[in-house]
Amino acid sequence: MLMGHGEYILPDNIPANEFLNLMGDKISTSRGWALWVLEALEFFPADYLRFGLASILPEFKDADFDLYDFQTRIHRELADNLGNFIHRTLSFIKNYLGGRIPELHNPGPQEEELLVKIKESVSQISSSLENFRFRQALKELLDLSREGNRYFDKKRPWATRKTDLEETEKTLAASTLLVKSLTTLMEPFLPFSAEKLRQQLQLESIPGWEEAVELSPIGGRELRDIEVLFTKIPDEKIEKLIGRLHERTQRGEVEKKEGVKKEMVTFEEFKKLDLRIGKIVEVEDLEGTKKLYKLRVDLGQKTVTLVAGLKEFYKKEDLLNKEIVVVANLEPATIRGVRSEGMLLAAVENGKPVILIPEKEVAPGTSVS
């Protein structure tokens, strides 16, 4: 189809996922057991949802979106790992180095090791993304930030700032190079947070992948106000959302048992309906469909065409000459190229239509009231 419509770039790989469940149960919109995007955004930032889903993508087997597990992942990986490394680096510069990023001069063995790790990680993450291994790419990103935290802990800048300012500046310069690379690596998964981070670093555009590998220096830049990128999710939010899911499901079950209550109509509104007895005189398959019949129905003074989804439940011979109740003044609709001029009435039992018929033979066109 793409080739037939122009010189489009053709796909060379179409990845497909398995099923995603919700809290150990299959997602069902009819039961209300589903988490809608706009609803989820009332409780969590978009980046949290992107991260949570990316970390459990059902790439090779079914996965389960568990809100308790989601909360734990946000706390452990975003707040305590990735966000912690970024914030401790930038806030240290803001609090103790006058807010200006130091230059990296004469990197030592630990700095060299960190720079090599950054380059290797950028290459691995890029390869994983190109091969649609999104969970693996995210894992490698988080592993890199863990490496940053280990480096920071080993270098102990809170101690060296009192005894060796040059060594402290070296530590913070190398850490900030990693932070700058993270602004690029975070973009596919956490775009809103990556943008906030670029603003804190005063980067005007997204550093490209090549720049993330080359680690072009950003020493000398002055940081803007620092803010925490990732905060923990209160237990109350999780419980409230889970409670809403259960409440909606229970309400759906009640409505299913009792029947959905519809809005009341006045007698004058009801009188607008023109219900008449009709007799099916012709039954044809509607070309190109597996479920629809094209019916010709005698309404006494005229014969009309109806399109009805009865093929799975009724044979043609069972419908022919059957008397039915028809909404005769329904606005016509074109279905698969056929103008349908009314609707027959049927009950629905266990998902199957049961056509309503008069108790005894009635002349076509007789009014139903």
Contacts in CASP RR format, 6 or more apart in sequence:
PFRMAT RR
TARGET T0000
AUTHOR 0000-0000-0000
METHOD contacts of the structure
MODEL  1
MLMGHGEYILPDNIPANEFLNLMGDKISTSRGWALWVLEALEFFPADYLR
FGLASILPEFKDADFDLYDFQTRIHRELADNLGNFIHRTLSFIKNYLGGR
IPELHNPGPQEEELLVKIKESVSQISSSLENFRFRQALKELLDLSREGNR
YFDKKRPWATRKTDLEETEKTLAASTLLVKSLTTLMEPFLPFSAEKLRQQ
LQLESIPGWEEAVELSPIGGRELRDIEVLFTKIPDEKIEKLIGRLHERTQ
RGEVEKKEGVKKEMVTFEEFKKLDLRIGKIVEVEDLEGTKKLYKLRVDLG
QKTVTLVAGLKEFYKKEDLLNKEIVVVANLEPATIRGVRSEGMLLAAVEN
GKPVILIPEKEVAPGTSVS
2 8 0 8 1.000
2 10 0 8 1.000
3 10 0 8 1.000
13 132 0 8 1.000
15 59 0 8 1.000
15 132 0 8 1.000
17 57 0 8 1.000
17 58 0 8 1.000
17 59 0 8 1.000
18 58 0 8 1.000
18 59 0 8 1.000
18 60 0 8 1.000
18 61 0 8 1.000
18 62 0 8 1.000
18 63 0 8 1.000
19 26 0 8 1.000
19 58 0 8 1.000
19 62 0 8 1.000
19 63 0 8 1.000
20 27 0 8 1.000
20 53 0 8 1.000
20 56 0 8 1.000
20 58 0 8 1.000
20 62 0 8 1.000
20 63 0 8 1.000
20 64 0 8 1.000
20 65 0 8 1.000
21 27 0 8 1.000
21 62 0 8 1.000
21 63 0 8 1.000
21 64 0 8 1.000
21 65 0 8 1.000
22 33 0 8 1.000
22 34 0 8 1.000
22 35 0 8 1.000
22 64 0 8 1.000
22 65 0 8 1.000
22 245 0 8 1.000
23 64 0 8 1.000
23 65 0 8 1.000
23 66 0 8 1.000
23 67 0 8 1.000
23 242 0 8 1.000
23 245 0 8 1.000
24 64 0 8 1.000
24 66 0 8 1.000
25 33 0 8 1.000
26 33 0 8 1.000
27 33 0 8 1.000
27 34 0 8 1.000
28 34 0 8 1.000
31 249 0 8 1.000
31 252 0 8 1.000
31 253 0 8 1.000
32 245 0 8 1.000
32 248 0 8 1.000
32 249 0 8 1.000
32 252 0 8 1.000
33 245 0 8 1.000
33 248 0 8 1.000
33 249 0 8 1.000
35 65 0 8 1.000
35 241 0 8 1.000
35 245 0 8 1.000
37 49 0 8 1.000
39 244 0 8 1.000
40 49 0 8 1.000
40 241 0 8 1.000
41 49 0 8 1.000
43 237 0 8 1.000
43 240 0 8 1.000
43 241 0 8 1.000
44 233 0 8 1.000
44 237 0 8 1.000
45 192 0 8 1.000
46 192 0 8 1.000
47 189 0 8 1.000
47 190 0 8 1.000
47 191 0 8 1.000
47 192 0 8 1.000
47 193 0 8 1.000
48 70 0 8 1.000
48 74 0 8 1.000
48 78 0 8 1.000
48 230 0 8 1.000
48 233 0 8 1.000
50 189 0 8 1.000
50 190 0 8 1.000
50 191 0 8 1.000
51 73 0 8 1.000
51 74 0 8 1.000
51 77 0 8 1.000
51 78 0 8 1.000
51 138 0 8 1.000
51 189 0 8 1.000
51 190 0 8 1.000
52 65 0 8 1.000
52 70 0 8 1.000
52 73 0 8 1.000
52 74 0 8 1.000
53 65 0 8 1.000
54 134 0 8 1.000
54 135 0 8 1.000
54 138 0 8 1.000
54 189 0 8 1.000
55 73 0 8 1.000
55 77 0 8 1.000
55 135 0 8 1.000
55 138 0 8 1.000
56 63 0 8 1.000
56 64 0 8 1.000
56 65 0 8 1.000
56 69 0 8 1.000
56 135 0 8 1.000
57 63 0 8 1.000
57 134 0 8 1.000
57 135 0 8 1.000
59 132 0 8 1.000
59 133 0 8 1.000
59 134 0 8 1.000
59 135 0 8 1.000
67 238 0 8 1.000
67 241 0 8 1.000
67 242 0 8 1.000
68 238 0 8 1.000
71 233 0 8 1.000
71 235 0 8 1.000
71 238 0 8 1.000
74 230 0 8 1.000
74 232 0 8 1.000
74 233 0 8 1.000
75 232 0 8 1.000
75 233 0 8 1.000
77 142 0 8 1.000
78 229 0 8 1.000
78 230 0 8 1.000
79 230 0 8 1.000
79 231 0 8 1.000
79 232 0 8 1.000
81 142 0 8 1.000
81 145 0 8 1.000
81 146 0 8 1.000
81 149 0 8 1.000
82 141 0 8 1.000
82 142 0 8 1.000
82 145 0 8 1.000
82 182 0 8 1.000
82 186 0 8 1.000
82 229 0 8 1.000
82 230 0 8 1.000
83 145 0 8 1.000
83 228 0 8 1.000
83 229 0 8 1.000
83 230 0 8 1.000
84 149 0 8 1.000
85 145 0 8 1.000
85 146 0 8 1.000
85 148 0 8 1.000
85 149 0 8 1.000
85 152 0 8 1.000
85 175 0 8 1.000
85 178 0 8 1.000
85 179 0 8 1.000
86 145 0 8 1.000
86 179 0 8 1.000
86 182 0 8 1.000
86 197 0 8 1.000
86 229 0 8 1.000
87 226 0 8 1.000
87 228 0 8 1.000
87 229 0 8 1.000
88 149 0 8 1.000
88 152 0 8 1.000
89 152 0 8 1.000
89 172 0 8 1.000
89 175 0 8 1.000
89 176 0 8 1.000
89 178 0 8 1.000
89 179 0 8 1.000
90 176 0 8 1.000
90 179 0 8 1.000
90 200 0 8 1.000
90 201 0 8 1.000
90 223 0 8 1.000
90 226 0 8 1.000
91 226 0 8 1.000
92 157 0 8 1.000
92 158 0 8 1.000
92 172 0 8 1.000
93 99 0 8 1.000
93 100 0 8 1.000
93 101 0 8 1.000
93 102 0 8 1.000
93 172 0 8 1.000
93 176 0 8 1.000
93 223 0 8 1.000
94 223 0 8 1.000
94 226 0 8 1.000
96 157 0 8 1.000
96 161 0 8 1.000
96 168 0 8 1.000
97 168 0 8 1.000
97 169 0 8 1.000
97 172 0 8 1.000
99 222 0 8 1.000
99 223 0 8 1.000
100 219 0 8 1.000
100 220 0 8 1.000
100 221 0 8 1.000
100 222 0 8 1.000
100 223 0 8 1.000
101 172 0 8 1.000
101 173 0 8 1.000
101 176 0 8 1.000
101 201 0 8 1.000
101 218 0 8 1.000
101 219 0 8 1.000
101 220 0 8 1.000
101 221 0 8 1.000
101 222 0 8 1.000
101 223 0 8 1.000
102 169 0 8 1.000
102 170 0 8 1.000
102 172 0 8 1.000
102 173 0 8 1.000
102 176 0 8 1.000
102 219 0 8 1.000
102 220 0 8 1.000
103 169 0 8 1.000
103 173 0 8 1.000
103 217 0 8 1.000
103 219 0 8 1.000
103 220 0 8 1.000
104 111 0 8 1.000
104 170 0 8 1.000
104 173 0 8 1.000
104 174 0 8 1.000
104 177 0 8 1.000
104 217 0 8 1.000
104 219 0 8 1.000
105 170 0 8 1.000
105 173 0 8 1.000
106 170 0 8 1.000
107 115 0 8 1.000
107 170 0 8 1.000
107 174 0 8 1.000
108 170 0 8 1.000
110 151 0 8 1.000
110 154 0 8 1.000
110 155 0 8 1.000
111 170 0 8 1.000
111 171 0 8 1.000
111 174 0 8 1.000
114 147 0 8 1.000
114 148 0 8 1.000
114 151 0 8 1.000
114 174 0 8 1.000
114 178 0 8 1.000
115 174 0 8 1.000
115 177 0 8 1.000
115 215 0 8 1.000
117 144 0 8 1.000
117 147 0 8 1.000
118 144 0 8 1.000
118 177 0 8 1.000
118 178 0 8 1.000
118 181 0 8 1.000
118 212 0 8 1.000
118 213 0 8 1.000
118 215 0 8 1.000
119 213 0 8 1.000
119 215 0 8 1.000
121 140 0 8 1.000
121 141 0 8 1.000
121 143 0 8 1.000
121 144 0 8 1.000
121 147 0 8 1.000
121 185 0 8 1.000
122 181 0 8 1.000
122 184 0 8 1.000
122 185 0 8 1.000
122 209 0 8 1.000
122 212 0 8 1.000
122 213 0 8 1.000
123 213 0 8 1.000
124 140 0 8 1.000
125 137 0 8 1.000
125 140 0 8 1.000
125 141 0 8 1.000
125 144 0 8 1.000
125 185 0 8 1.000
126 209 0 8 1.000
128 134 0 8 1.000
128 136 0 8 1.000
128 137 0 8 1.000
128 140 0 8 1.000
129 137 0 8 1.000
129 188 0 8 1.000
134 188 0 8 1.000
137 188 0 8 1.000
137 189 0 8 1.000
138 189 0 8 1.000
141 182 0 8 1.000
141 185 0 8 1.000
141 186 0 8 1.000
141 189 0 8 1.000
144 178 0 8 1.000
144 181 0 8 1.000
144 182 0 8 1.000
144 185 0 8 1.000
145 178 0 8 1.000
145 182 0 8 1.000
148 175 0 8 1.000
148 178 0 8 1.000
151 171 0 8 1.000
151 174 0 8 1.000
151 175 0 8 1.000
151 178 0 8 1.000
152 171 0 8 1.000
152 175 0 8 1.000
155 167 0 8 1.000
155 171 0 8 1.000
157 168 0 8 1.000
157 171 0 8 1.000
157 172 0 8 1.000
160 167 0 8 1.000
160 168 0 8 1.000
160 171 0 8 1.000
161 168 0 8 1.000
173 219 0 8 1.000
176 201 0 8 1.000
176 218 0 8 1.000
176 219 0 8 1.000
177 215 0 8 1.000
177 217 0 8 1.000
177 218 0 8 1.000
179 197 0 8 1.000
179 201 0 8 1.000
180 201 0 8 1.000
180 203 0 8 1.000
180 207 0 8 1.000
180 212 0 8 1.000
180 215 0 8 1.000
180 218 0 8 1.000
181 207 0 8 1.000
181 212 0 8 1.000
181 215 0 8 1.000
182 194 0 8 1.000
182 197 0 8 1.000
183 194 0 8 1.000
183 197 0 8 1.000
183 198 0 8 1.000
183 201 0 8 1.000
183 203 0 8 1.000
183 206 0 8 1.000
183 207 0 8 1.000
184 194 0 8 1.000
184 206 0 8 1.000
184 207 0 8 1.000
184 208 0 8 1.000
184 209 0 8 1.000
184 211 0 8 1.000
184 212 0 8 1.000
185 212 0 8 1.000
186 193 0 8 1.000
186 194 0 8 1.000
186 197 0 8 1.000
187 194 0 8 1.000
187 206 0 8 1.000
193 229 0 8 1.000
193 230 0 8 1.000
194 206 0 8 1.000
196 227 0 8 1.000
196 229 0 8 1.000
197 229 0 8 1.000
198 204 0 8 1.000
198 205 0 8 1.000
198 206 0 8 1.000
199 224 0 8 1.000
200 223 0 8 1.000
200 224 0 8 1.000
200 225 0 8 1.000
200 226 0 8 1.000
200 227 0 8 1.000
201 218 0 8 1.000
201 221 0 8 1.000
201 223 0 8 1.000
201 224 0 8 1.000
202 221 0 8 1.000
202 222 0 8 1.000
202 223 0 8 1.000
202 224 0 8 1.000
203 218 0 8 1.000
207 216 0 8 1.000
255 261 0 8 1.000
272 329 0 8 1.000
273 327 0 8 1.000
273 329 0 8 1.000
274 327 0 8 1.000
274 328 0 8 1.000
274 329 0 8 1.000
274 367 0 8 1.000
275 325 0 8 1.000
275 326 0 8 1.000
275 327 0 8 1.000
275 328 0 8 1.000
275 345 0 8 1.000
275 367 0 8 1.000
275 368 0 8 1.000
275 369 0 8 1.000
276 299 0 8 1.000
276 325 0 8 1.000
276 326 0 8 1.000
276 328 0 8 1.000
276 364 0 8 1.000
276 365 0 8 1.000
276 366 0 8 1.000
276 367 0 8 1.000
276 368 0 8 1.000
277 323 0 8 1.000
277 324 0 8 1.000
277 325 0 8 1.000
277 326 0 8 1.000
277 358 0 8 1.000
277 362 0 8 1.000
277 363 0 8 1.000
277 364 0 8 1.000
277 365 0 8 1.000
277 366 0 8 1.000
277 368 0 8 1.000
278 297 0 8 1.000
278 298 0 8 1.000
278 299 0 8 1.000
278 300 0 8 1.000
278 323 0 8 1.000
278 324 0 8 1.000
278 325 0 8 1.000
278 326 0 8 1.000
278 364 0 8 1.000
278 365 0 8 1.000
279 297 0 8 1.000
279 298 0 8 1.000
279 321 0 8 1.000
279 322 0 8 1.000
279 323 0 8 1.000
279 324 0 8 1.000
279 364 0 8 1.000
280 295 0 8 1.000
280 296 0 8 1.000
280 297 0 8 1.000
280 298 0 8 1.000
280 319 0 8 1.000
280 320 0 8 1.000
280 321 0 8 1.000
280 322 0 8 1.000
280 323 0 8 1.000
280 324 0 8 1.000
281 296 0 8 1.000
281 297 0 8 1.000
281 298 0 8 1.000
281 303 0 8 1.000
281 320 0 8 1.000
281 321 0 8 1.000
282 294 0 8 1.000
282 295 0 8 1.000
282 296 0 8 1.000
282 320 0 8 1.000
283 293 0 8 1.000
283 294 0 8 1.000
283 295 0 8 1.000
283 296 0 8 1.000
283 316 0 8 1.000
283 319 0 8 1.000
283 320 0 8 1.000
284 293 0 8 1.000
284 294 0 8 1.000
284 295 0 8 1.000
285 292 0 8 1.000
285 293 0 8 1.000
285 294 0 8 1.000
285 311 0 8 1.000
286 292 0 8 1.000
286 293 0 8 1.000
286 294 0 8 1.000
286 307 0 8 1.000
286 335 0 8 1.000
286 336 0 8 1.000
286 338 0 8 1.000
287 336 0 8 1.000
288 336 0 8 1.000
289 311 0 8 1.000
289 336 0 8 1.000
290 311 0 8 1.000
290 312 0 8 1.000
291 309 0 8 1.000
291 311 0 8 1.000
291 312 0 8 1.000
292 307 0 8 1.000
292 308 0 8 1.000
292 309 0 8 1.000
292 311 0 8 1.000
292 335 0 8 1.000
292 336 0 8 1.000
293 307 0 8 1.000
293 308 0 8 1.000
293 309 0 8 1.000
293 310 0 8 1.000
293 311 0 8 1.000
293 314 0 8 1.000
293 316 0 8 1.000
293 319 0 8 1.000
294 305 0 8 1.000
294 306 0 8 1.000
294 307 0 8 1.000
294 338 0 8 1.000
295 305 0 8 1.000
295 306 0 8 1.000
295 307 0 8 1.000
295 308 0 8 1.000
295 319 0 8 1.000
295 344 0 8 1.000
296 303 0 8 1.000
296 304 0 8 1.000
296 305 0 8 1.000
297 303 0 8 1.000
297 304 0 8 1.000
297 305 0 8 1.000
297 306 0 8 1.000
297 324 0 8 1.000
297 326 0 8 1.000
297 344 0 8 1.000
298 364 0 8 1.000
298 365 0 8 1.000
299 326 0 8 1.000
299 328 0 8 1.000
299 364 0 8 1.000
299 365 0 8 1.000
300 363 0 8 1.000
300 364 0 8 1.000
300 365 0 8 1.000
301 365 0 8 1.000
304 326 0 8 1.000
304 328 0 8 1.000
304 341 0 8 1.000
304 342 0 8 1.000
305 338 0 8 1.000
305 339 0 8 1.000
305 340 0 8 1.000
305 341 0 8 1.000
306 326 0 8 1.000
306 340 0 8 1.000
306 341 0 8 1.000
306 342 0 8 1.000
306 343 0 8 1.000
306 344 0 8 1.000
307 335 0 8 1.000
307 336 0 8 1.000
307 338 0 8 1.000
307 340 0 8 1.000
308 344 0 8 1.000
309 353 0 8 1.000
310 319 0 8 1.000
310 353 0 8 1.000
310 355 0 8 1.000
313 352 0 8 1.000
313 353 0 8 1.000
314 355 0 8 1.000
322 355 0 8 1.000
322 357 0 8 1.000
323 357 0 8 1.000
323 358 0 8 1.000
323 361 0 8 1.000
323 362 0 8 1.000
323 364 0 8 1.000
324 344 0 8 1.000
324 345 0 8 1.000
324 355 0 8 1.000
324 356 0 8 1.000
324 357 0 8 1.000
325 344 0 8 1.000
325 345 0 8 1.000
325 356 0 8 1.000
325 357 0 8 1.000
325 358 0 8 1.000
325 368 0 8 1.000
326 342 0 8 1.000
326 343 0 8 1.000
326 344 0 8 1.000
326 345 0 8 1.000
327 342 0 8 1.000
327 343 0 8 1.000
327 344 0 8 1.000
327 345 0 8 1.000
328 342 0 8 1.000
330 341 0 8 1.000
330 342 0 8 1.000
330 343 0 8 1.000
332 339 0 8 1.000
332 340 0 8 1.000
332 341 0 8 1.000
332 342 0 8 1.000
333 339 0 8 1.000
333 340 0 8 1.000
334 340 0 8 1.000
344 355 0 8 1.000
344 356 0 8 1.000
345 355 0 8 1.000
345 356 0 8 1.000
346 353 0 8 1.000
346 354 0 8 1.000
346 355 0 8 1.000
346 356 0 8 1.000
347 353 0 8 1.000
347 354 0 8 1.000
347 356 0 8 1.000
348 354 0 8 1.000
END
